[in-house]
Amino acid sequence: MSDQECATKRIPVCPSTWEAVYELRKPGQTFDGVIKDMVVKEKRRRLFEDADRKMREGHFTEFKP
């Protein structure tokens, strides 16, 4: 990564949020790694949530080869 990509940023969080993120860390994992994992999981959750909503609303049709 370039220096610009790894620039240090401060994100103010309350102590309970800091503790919750800290507890999600795997051994040796950085807070950056934890947050990246959280972002990936949230994007996946939103994708499935959107697809599920579209299926319920009838936006998909059956595929017949």
C-alpha positions in Angstrom: 0.0 0.0 0.0 1.1 3.5 -0.6 1.7 6.0 2.2 -1.5 7.8 1.3 -3.5 4.5 1.5 -2.1 3.8 5.0 -2.5 7.4 6.3 -3.4 7.3 10.0 -6.9 8.6 10.7 -8.6 9.1 14.0 -12.1 7.9 14.5 -13.6 8.9 17.8 -15.6 6.1 19.5 -16.9 5.6 23.0 -15.1 3.2 25.2 -17.7 0.5 24.9 -17.4 0.6 21.1 -13.6 0.4 21.3 -13.9 -2.6 23.6 -16.4 -4.3 21.3 -14.1 -3.9 18.3 -11.1 -5.0 20.3 -12.9 -8.2 21.3 -13.5 -9.0 17.6 -9.8 -9.0 16.9 -8.0 -12.2 16.0 -4.6 -12.7 17.5 -2.2 -10.3 15.8 -4.9 -8.6 13.9 -4.9 -4.8 13.7 -7.9 -2.6 14.2 -7.6 -1.8 10.4 -8.0 -5.5 9.7 -11.0 -5.8 12.0 -12.7 -2.8 10.3 -12.0 -4.1 6.8 -13.6 -7.5 7.8 -16.6 -5.7 9.2 -17.0 -3.7 6.0 -16.8 -6.8 3.8 -19.4 -8.6 6.0 -21.7 -5.6 6.0 -21.5 -5.3 2.2 -22.3 -9.0 1.8 -25.2 -8.7 4.3 -26.7 -5.8 2.4 -26.4 -7.6 -0.9 -28.3 -10.6 0.4 -30.8 -8.3 2.1 -31.4 -6.4 -1.2 -31.7 -9.7 -3.2 -34.1 -11.1 -0.6 -36.3 -8.0 -0.7 -36.3 -8.0 -4.6 -37.4 -11.7 -4.5 -40.2 -10.9 -2.1 -41.3 -8.0 -4.2 -41.4 -10.2 -7.4 -38.5 -8.5 -9.2 -36.9 -11.8 -10.2 -38.3 -14.2 -12.7 -37.6 -17.9 -12.9 -34.7 -18.8 -15.2 -35.5 -21.7 -17.6 -32.6 -22.8 -19.8 
